[in-house]
């Protein structure tokens, strides 16, 4: 297809979609407790990320792990003051040297906004590139809530 024709078609589509004076958003279309609600006095969302060898009780969090005996690592993210409803967390793992190794996505639902919610994500270690490439040293686990652009919390741990 000729580039000029393609640009013409795209321009016409853009004008029709964006420049049409008949397109508008009415406040009547927004839910009563939707994006217009006043959140200035809402409690600030807080979180923390911790690392363990198991998520089974009793959980023992640590910051140092032996590569040869660690099969999996479990990341717990405790979050408070999230409103009730569906949410998303990404726990981003940065390997020694500063390269992002993997992001662990978790979707979850908060039923009671007044309580702390704990979400878990697991990272296999044994038999993976971590073990094969001997990626030892200080790692960083950073938690991102609802696709946030900056980490809401982070912690470091060592694989030796």
C-alpha contacts under 8 A as a table, 3 or more apart, distances in Angstrom:
res1	aa1	res2	aa2	distance
1	X	5	X	7.16
1	X	6	X	6.92
2	X	5	X	5.35
2	X	6	X	6.36
3	X	6	X	5.06
3	X	7	X	6.14
4	X	7	X	5.13
4	X	8	X	6.12
5	X	8	X	5.01
5	X	9	X	6.19
6	X	9	X	5.15
6	X	10	X	6.15
7	X	10	X	5.13
7	X	11	X	5.96
8	X	11	X	5.07
8	X	12	X	6.12
9	X	12	X	5.17
9	X	13	X	6.19
10	X	13	X	5.05
10	X	14	X	6.08
11	X	14	X	5.05
11	X	15	X	6.15
12	X	15	X	5.21
12	X	16	X	6.06
13	X	16	X	5.06
13	X	17	X	6.02
14	X	17	X	5.16
14	X	18	X	5.73
14	X	19	X	7.24
15	X	18	X	5.32
15	X	19	X	4.61
15	X	20	X	6.72
16	X	19	X	5.74
16	X	20	X	5.49
17	X	20	X	6.17
18	X	23	X	7.71
20	X	23	X	5.76
21	X	24	X	7.47
25	X	29	X	7.17
26	X	29	X	5.55
26	X	30	X	7.50
27	X	30	X	5.43
28	X	31	X	7.78
30	X	34	X	6.35
30	X	35	X	7.69
31	X	34	X	4.82
31	X	35	X	7.86
32	X	36	X	7.95
32	X	37	X	7.89
33	X	36	X	6.96
33	X	37	X	5.64
34	X	37	X	6.03
38	X	41	X	7.50
39	X	42	X	5.10
43	X	81	X	6.10
44	X	81	X	6.48
45	X	79	X	7.04
45	X	80	X	5.67
45	X	81	X	4.85
45	X	82	X	5.95
46	X	79	X	5.73
46	X	80	X	5.38
46	X	81	X	6.89
46	X	152	X	7.15
46	X	153	X	7.95
47	X	77	X	6.65
47	X	78	X	5.30
47	X	79	X	4.31
47	X	80	X	6.35
47	X	152	X	6.40
47	X	153	X	5.82
48	X	77	X	5.52
48	X	78	X	5.36
48	X	79	X	6.83
48	X	143	X	7.77
48	X	152	X	7.90
48	X	153	X	5.32
48	X	154	X	6.70
48	X	155	X	7.88
49	X	75	X	6.68
49	X	76	X	5.66
49	X	77	X	4.50
49	X	78	X	6.65
49	X	141	X	7.02
49	X	142	X	7.13
49	X	143	X	6.71
49	X	153	X	6.38
49	X	154	X	5.78
49	X	155	X	6.04
50	X	61	X	6.42
50	X	62	X	7.69
50	X	75	X	5.70
50	X	76	X	5.25
50	X	77	X	6.52
50	X	155	X	6.83
51	X	61	X	5.45
51	X	62	X	5.99
51	X	63	X	6.75
51	X	73	X	6.78
51	X	74	X	5.70
51	X	75	X	4.73
51	X	76	X	6.37
51	X	157	X	7.58
52	X	55	X	6.92
52	X	59	X	7.02
52	X	60	X	5.99
52	X	61	X	4.52
52	X	62	X	5.84
52	X	73	X	5.98
52	X	74	X	5.17
52	X	75	X	6.51
52	X	76	X	7.90
53	X	60	X	7.54
53	X	61	X	7.59
53	X	70	X	7.30
53	X	72	X	6.43
53	X	73	X	5.11
53	X	74	X	5.88
54	X	59	X	6.56
54	X	60	X	7.68
54	X	72	X	7.84
54	X	73	X	7.07
54	X	74	X	5.99
55	X	59	X	5.84
55	X	74	X	6.40
55	X	120	X	7.74
56	X	59	X	5.84
62	X	65	X	7.67
62	X	157	X	7.80
63	X	156	X	6.99
63	X	157	X	4.41
63	X	158	X	6.03
64	X	157	X	5.81
64	X	158	X	4.73
64	X	159	X	6.05
64	X	160	X	7.39
65	X	70	X	6.75
65	X	157	X	7.85
65	X	158	X	6.13
65	X	159	X	4.93
65	X	160	X	6.24
66	X	69	X	5.64
66	X	70	X	5.97
66	X	159	X	5.67
66	X	160	X	4.94
67	X	70	X	5.36
67	X	125	X	7.80
67	X	126	X	7.90
67	X	131	X	6.81
67	X	134	X	7.99
67	X	136	X	7.35
67	X	159	X	5.70
67	X	160	X	5.59
68	X	126	X	7.69
68	X	131	X	7.73
70	X	73	X	7.27
70	X	125	X	6.53
70	X	126	X	6.55
71	X	124	X	6.28
71	X	125	X	5.21
71	X	126	X	4.63
72	X	122	X	6.77
72	X	123	X	5.57
72	X	124	X	4.37
72	X	125	X	5.04
72	X	126	X	6.83
73	X	122	X	5.79
73	X	123	X	5.20
73	X	124	X	6.48
73	X	125	X	6.98
74	X	120	X	6.76
74	X	121	X	5.80
74	X	122	X	4.51
74	X	123	X	6.36
75	X	91	X	7.95
75	X	120	X	5.58
75	X	121	X	5.22
75	X	122	X	6.22
76	X	118	X	6.33
76	X	119	X	5.71
76	X	120	X	4.71
76	X	121	X	6.76
77	X	118	X	5.49
77	X	119	X	5.31
77	X	120	X	6.50
77	X	143	X	7.22
78	X	116	X	6.35
78	X	117	X	5.59
78	X	118	X	4.39
78	X	119	X	6.62
79	X	82	X	7.08
79	X	116	X	5.47
79	X	117	X	5.21
79	X	118	X	6.35
80	X	113	X	7.79
80	X	114	X	7.44
80	X	115	X	6.33
80	X	116	X	4.49
80	X	117	X	6.38
81	X	113	X	5.90
81	X	114	X	6.19
81	X	115	X	7.14
81	X	116	X	7.23
82	X	110	X	7.27
82	X	113	X	5.66
82	X	114	X	7.97
83	X	110	X	7.05
83	X	112	X	7.76
83	X	113	X	4.88
84	X	109	X	7.25
84	X	110	X	4.75
84	X	111	X	5.23
84	X	112	X	5.78
84	X	113	X	4.98
85	X	109	X	5.37
85	X	110	X	5.20
85	X	111	X	6.50
86	X	107	X	7.39
86	X	108	X	5.89
86	X	109	X	4.37
86	X	110	X	6.41
87	X	107	X	5.91
87	X	108	X	5.47
87	X	109	X	5.93
87	X	110	X	7.40
87	X	145	X	7.61
87	X	146	X	5.92
88	X	105	X	7.26
88	X	106	X	5.76
88	X	107	X	4.49
88	X	108	X	6.25
88	X	145	X	6.01
88	X	146	X	4.74
88	X	147	X	6.98
89	X	105	X	5.81
89	X	106	X	5.17
89	X	107	X	6.43
89	X	143	X	6.72
89	X	144	X	5.52
89	X	145	X	4.64
89	X	146	X	5.83
89	X	147	X	7.08
90	X	103	X	6.11
90	X	104	X	5.42
90	X	105	X	4.43
90	X	106	X	6.27
90	X	143	X	5.78
90	X	144	X	5.10
90	X	145	X	6.69
90	X	147	X	7.39
91	X	103	X	5.55
91	X	104	X	5.01
91	X	105	X	6.49
91	X	121	X	7.65
91	X	141	X	6.32
91	X	142	X	5.48
91	X	143	X	4.51
91	X	144	X	6.34
92	X	100	X	7.08
92	X	101	X	7.80
92	X	102	X	6.03
92	X	103	X	4.23
92	X	104	X	6.27
92	X	140	X	7.94
92	X	141	X	5.65
92	X	142	X	5.14
92	X	143	X	6.37
92	X	144	X	7.73
93	X	100	X	5.85
93	X	101	X	5.61
93	X	102	X	5.36
93	X	103	X	6.02
93	X	104	X	7.93
93	X	139	X	7.06
93	X	140	X	5.70
93	X	141	X	4.72
93	X	142	X	6.58
94	X	98	X	5.83
94	X	99	X	5.49
94	X	100	X	4.16
94	X	101	X	5.32
94	X	102	X	7.25
94	X	139	X	5.65
94	X	140	X	5.04
94	X	141	X	6.53
95	X	98	X	5.79
95	X	99	X	5.51
95	X	100	X	6.08
95	X	101	X	5.66
95	X	135	X	7.17
95	X	138	X	7.18
95	X	139	X	4.92
95	X	140	X	6.82
96	X	99	X	7.08
96	X	135	X	6.99
96	X	136	X	7.00
96	X	137	X	5.63
96	X	138	X	5.37
96	X	139	X	5.42
100	X	103	X	7.80
104	X	121	X	6.40
104	X	122	X	7.74
104	X	123	X	7.97
105	X	121	X	7.68
106	X	119	X	7.41
106	X	120	X	7.68
106	X	121	X	6.98
108	X	119	X	7.55
110	X	113	X	6.50
110	X	117	X	7.04
112	X	115	X	5.89
113	X	116	X	7.98
124	X	127	X	7.97
124	X	128	X	6.94
125	X	128	X	5.54
125	X	129	X	7.83
125	X	130	X	5.98
125	X	131	X	6.41
126	X	130	X	7.57
126	X	131	X	5.96
127	X	130	X	7.77
127	X	131	X	6.03
127	X	132	X	6.79
128	X	131	X	5.56
128	X	132	X	6.17
129	X	132	X	4.75
129	X	133	X	5.46
129	X	134	X	7.69
129	X	135	X	7.80
130	X	133	X	5.62
130	X	134	X	5.76
130	X	135	X	5.01
130	X	136	X	7.83
131	X	134	X	4.90
131	X	135	X	6.56
132	X	135	X	7.97
135	X	159	X	7.65
136	X	158	X	7.19
136	X	159	X	4.92
136	X	160	X	5.28
137	X	158	X	5.32
137	X	159	X	5.37
137	X	160	X	6.15
138	X	156	X	6.57
138	X	157	X	5.67
138	X	158	X	4.47
138	X	159	X	6.65
139	X	156	X	5.53
139	X	157	X	5.32
139	X	158	X	5.92
139	X	159	X	7.50
140	X	154	X	6.92
140	X	155	X	5.78
140	X	156	X	4.36
140	X	157	X	6.40
141	X	154	X	5.43
141	X	155	X	5.42
141	X	156	X	6.13
141	X	157	X	7.92
142	X	151	X	5.84
142	X	152	X	7.52
142	X	153	X	5.78
142	X	154	X	4.06
142	X	155	X	6.57
143	X	151	X	5.42
143	X	152	X	5.79
143	X	153	X	5.35
143	X	154	X	6.02
144	X	147	X	6.21
144	X	148	X	5.52
144	X	149	X	7.43
144	X	150	X	6.67
144	X	151	X	4.80
144	X	152	X	5.62
144	X	153	X	7.44
145	X	148	X	5.51
145	X	151	X	7.63
145	X	152	X	6.73
148	X	151	X	7.01
148	X	152	X	7.99
151	X	154	X	6.93
